[in-house]
Amino acid sequence: MRNTFFLVMSLFAVVLCGPTLAQGYPSKPIKLILPFAPGSPSDMVGRTVGQKMAAQMGQPLVPDNRASSGGTLGLTMVAKSPADGYTVLVTSPTIAISQVLYANLQYDSIKDFAPVARLASIENVMLVHPSVPAKTLKEFIALARSKPGKLNYGSGGAGTTNHLANELLKSLEKINLVHVPYKGATLAAQSLMGGEIDEVILAVAPALPFIQSGRVRAVVVLSEKRVKTLPDVPTSTEAGFPNFRMSIWYAMFVPAGTPKDIISHLYREAEKALKDPELLQRMSNAGMDPWLGTPEELGSLVKSEIARFTKVAASAGLKKE
């Protein structure tokens, strides 16, 4: 009887004390790790959402850009940080891609991070030079099949989303396109406009001026829903290729082991921030769409993306370096 009493009292204490952990949180500034350079999309998402969350919570989220090694430096920092809620990461699909492409990572993308919230996404659009006689995705695939190894595409380098998106198309449709890597997607787009290459997959926002100038032709948006800024461009789903999708998403993580009530607190603050009209307008102006998701949804996304990129990398013959 006595043991039962102590057990009940212990459980009662846990119930009472559990919620108190986050009540004083945050009590000091939070370090916001951004694994890419200032001005990059993930930096913009992190700073924009971080500023709003800071105003809501009464403590600053201090940006700390760690742009190096394809984003892995920043991720390594977070993985090795104390799991106390005072180190937060905002990153892109690099958290999944790095697990596929790099052999000597100092972190595990699943085990060493706790998902907090999906935040935003940017859609990609397939662009071709006006000289390419294909106005639809179906026509482009047919052209590639009729000329195996003759069409080429540019990317921002091996392992970038615009590289892997083309490799996904090659894998799905069994076509032969030649990869021409550049030191950045913008350089690839410039070569496309110059007629040096045939095709590039690029984020919608930077692609808009090129499309509007008529120097490139938009074929398809790699998403389920049409993009507001390109209302006349069909989606890959509408074009009949629903598996040919490649969005660039941005999300918040903390070190694994961070208390669940702190994670819940951060999620609620992110959710609140993503309802703010001013923040939404800023994101829209930058070509970004809010894409709120729970910790569970984000965790599932990372796992599915690792599985997807593993297949694409294998098809492309990419080996871990």
Helices and strands as residue ranges (DSSP letters): H 2-17, G 18-22, E 30-34, H 41-57, E 61-65, G 69-71, H 72-79, E 87-91, H 94-101, E 113-122, E 124-128, H 137-146, E 152-155, H 161-173, E 178-181, H 185-193, E 199-203, H 204-212, E 217-221, E 248-255, H 260-273, H 277-285, E 289-293, H 295-316
